[in-house]
């Protein structure tokens, strides 16, 4: 009889009545921030080749960062939508 009570007490102690609510994690701000500022042409530049170098670097940096950020945000939003639909 004592063994049965002890087993019942142990099993009752393992049960939980608090519902576990899952929530989708928030993205770190580093991953949702905008692209860094582009480089500026020095004001005393007299060579067109220096201007073109800065413009070319900025062009490639901007498009690379834009693509990376947009793809990551799109992936994150899709995962959040899937998570929300599954946990309804």
The 8 nearest C-alpha neighbors of each residue, nearest first, counted from 0:
[[1, 3, 2, 4, 5, 6, 7, 8],
 [2, 0, 4, 3, 5, 6, 7, 8],
 [1, 3, 5, 0, 4, 6, 7, 8],
 [4, 2, 6, 0, 1, 5, 7, 8],
 [5, 3, 7, 1, 6, 2, 8, 0],
 [4, 6, 2, 8, 3, 7, 1, 9],
 [7, 5, 9, 3, 8, 4, 10, 2],
 [8, 6, 4, 10, 9, 5, 11, 3],
 [7, 9, 5, 11, 6, 10, 4, 12],
 [10, 8, 6, 12, 7, 11, 5, 13],
 [9, 11, 7, 13, 12, 8, 6, 14],
 [10, 12, 8, 13, 9, 14, 7, 6],
 [11, 13, 9, 10, 14, 8, 15, 7],
 [14, 12, 10, 11, 9, 15, 8, 7],
 [15, 13, 11, 12, 16, 10, 9, 17],
 [14, 16, 17, 13, 18, 12, 11, 19],
 [15, 17, 18, 14, 19, 13, 11, 12],
 [16, 18, 15, 19, 20, 14, 13, 21],
 [19, 17, 20, 16, 15, 21, 14, 22],
 [18, 20, 17, 21, 16, 15, 22, 86],
 [21, 19, 18, 22, 86, 17, 23, 87],
 [22, 20, 19, 23, 86, 24, 82, 18],
 [21, 23, 24, 20, 83, 82, 86, 25],
 [22, 24, 25, 79, 21, 82, 83, 78],
 [25, 23, 22, 26, 79, 21, 27, 82],
 [26, 24, 27, 23, 28, 22, 79, 75],
 [25, 27, 28, 24, 30, 31, 75, 29],
 [26, 28, 29, 30, 25, 31, 32, 24],
 [27, 29, 31, 30, 32, 26, 25, 33],
 [30, 28, 27, 32, 31, 26, 33, 34],
 [31, 29, 28, 27, 32, 26, 68, 71],
 [32, 30, 28, 29, 33, 27, 26, 72],
 [33, 31, 29, 30, 28, 34, 68, 35],
 [32, 34, 35, 31, 68, 65, 30, 64],
 [33, 35, 64, 36, 32, 65, 61, 68],
 [36, 34, 37, 33, 61, 64, 32, 60],
 [37, 35, 34, 38, 61, 33, 39, 57],
 [36, 38, 57, 35, 39, 61, 60, 34],
 [39, 37, 57, 36, 53, 40, 56, 54],
 [40, 38, 41, 37, 53, 54, 42, 57],
 [39, 41, 50, 42, 53, 38, 44, 49],
 [40, 42, 44, 43, 39, 50, 49, 38],
 [41, 43, 44, 40, 39, 45, 50, 46],
 [42, 44, 41, 45, 40, 46, 49, 50],
 [45, 43, 41, 42, 46, 40, 49, 50],
 [44, 46, 43, 47, 49, 50, 42, 48],
 [47, 45, 48, 49, 44, 50, 51, 43],
 [46, 48, 50, 49, 51, 45, 44, 52],
 [47, 49, 51, 46, 50, 52, 53, 45],
 [50, 48, 52, 47, 51, 46, 53, 44],
 [49, 51, 47, 53, 48, 52, 40, 54],
 [50, 52, 54, 48, 49, 53, 55, 47],
 [53, 51, 49, 55, 50, 54, 56, 48],
 [54, 52, 56, 50, 51, 55, 57, 40],
 [53, 55, 51, 57, 52, 56, 58, 50],
 [54, 56, 58, 52, 57, 53, 51, 59],
 [57, 55, 53, 59, 58, 54, 60, 52],
 [58, 56, 60, 54, 55, 59, 37, 61],
 [57, 59, 55, 61, 56, 60, 54, 62],
 [58, 60, 62, 56, 61, 57, 63, 55],
 [61, 59, 57, 63, 58, 62, 56, 64],
 [60, 62, 64, 58, 59, 63, 57, 65],
 [61, 63, 65, 59, 64, 60, 66, 58],
 [62, 64, 60, 66, 61, 65, 59, 67],
 [65, 63, 67, 61, 66, 62, 34, 68],
 [66, 64, 62, 68, 67, 63, 61, 69],
 [65, 67, 69, 63, 64, 68, 62, 70],
 [68, 66, 64, 70, 65, 69, 71, 63],
 [69, 67, 71, 65, 70, 66, 64, 72],
 [68, 70, 72, 66, 71, 67, 65, 73],
 [71, 69, 73, 67, 68, 72, 66, 74],
 [70, 72, 74, 68, 73, 69, 75, 67],
 [73, 71, 75, 69, 74, 70, 68, 76],
 [72, 74, 70, 76, 71, 75, 69, 77],
 [75, 73, 71, 77, 72, 76, 70, 78],
 [76, 74, 72, 78, 77, 73, 71, 79],
 [75, 77, 79, 73, 78, 74, 72, 80],
 [78, 76, 80, 74, 79, 75, 81, 73],
 [79, 77, 81, 75, 80, 76, 82, 74],
 [78, 80, 82, 76, 77, 81, 83, 75],
 [79, 81, 77, 83, 78, 82, 76, 84],
 [82, 80, 78, 84, 79, 83, 85, 77],
 [83, 81, 79, 85, 80, 84, 78, 86],
 [82, 84, 80, 86, 81, 85, 79, 87],
 [85, 83, 81, 82, 86, 87, 80, 79],
 [84, 86, 82, 83, 87, 81, 80, 79],
 [85, 87, 83, 84, 82, 21, 81, 22],
 [86, 84, 85, 83, 82, 81, 21, 20]]
